[in-house]
């Protein structure tokens, strides 16, 4: 494997890890549920928020941390 092929394989793996999990805000009645959604679109609740702005901020922060980790 050449260095360029190795770098491309690492980048592909990083991109796949980023796409696996996303944090998404879902409205639920008068609250907003922060969910963790996987590549198969299965999700589970992480936290409830009263304000949509706060929920969106938490989702953006967690998605950014996930990208930095990858």
C-alpha positions as CSV (number, residue, x, y, z in Angstrom):
1,X,0.0,0.0,0.0
2,X,1.5,3.3,-1.0
3,X,1.4,6.3,1.3
4,X,-1.3,8.0,-0.8
5,X,-3.5,4.9,-0.7
6,X,-3.0,4.6,3.1
7,X,-3.9,8.3,3.5
8,X,-7.0,7.8,1.4
9,X,-8.0,4.7,3.4
10,X,-7.6,6.7,6.7
11,X,-9.7,9.5,5.3
12,X,-12.4,7.1,4.2
13,X,-12.5,5.5,7.6
14,X,-12.7,8.9,9.3
15,X,-15.6,9.9,7.1
16,X,-17.4,6.7,7.8
17,X,-17.1,7.2,11.5
18,X,-18.5,10.8,11.2
19,X,-21.5,9.5,9.3
20,X,-22.3,6.7,11.6
21,X,-23.8,8.7,14.4
22,X,-25.6,12.1,14.4
23,X,-27.3,14.0,17.2
24,X,-30.7,15.2,16.1
25,X,-33.4,17.3,17.8
26,X,-36.9,16.0,17.6
27,X,-39.9,18.0,18.8
28,X,-42.1,16.1,21.2
29,X,-45.1,17.9,22.5
30,X,-44.0,21.0,24.4
31,X,-40.4,19.8,24.8
32,X,-37.5,18.9,22.5
33,X,-35.8,15.5,22.6
34,X,-32.1,15.3,21.7
35,X,-31.6,11.9,20.1
36,X,-28.6,9.9,19.0
37,X,-29.2,8.5,15.5
38,X,-27.1,5.8,13.9
39,X,-26.5,5.0,10.2
40,X,-29.5,2.7,10.1
41,X,-31.7,5.6,11.3
42,X,-32.4,4.0,14.7
43,X,-32.3,6.5,17.5
44,X,-32.5,6.7,21.2
45,X,-33.2,9.7,23.4
46,X,-30.3,11.4,25.2
47,X,-31.9,14.4,26.9
48,X,-35.0,16.6,27.0
49,X,-34.9,20.3,26.6
50,X,-37.6,23.0,27.1
51,X,-36.0,25.4,24.6
52,X,-35.4,24.4,21.0
53,X,-32.4,26.8,20.8
54,X,-30.7,25.0,23.7
55,X,-31.4,21.6,22.2
56,X,-30.0,22.7,18.8
57,X,-26.9,24.1,20.5
58,X,-26.4,20.8,22.4
59,X,-26.8,18.8,19.2
60,X,-24.3,21.1,17.3
61,X,-21.8,20.8,20.1
62,X,-22.0,17.0,20.3
63,X,-21.8,16.6,16.5
64,X,-18.7,18.9,16.4
65,X,-17.0,16.9,19.2
66,X,-17.7,13.7,17.4
67,X,-16.1,15.1,14.2
68,X,-13.1,16.3,16.1
69,X,-12.7,12.9,17.8
70,X,-12.8,11.2,14.4
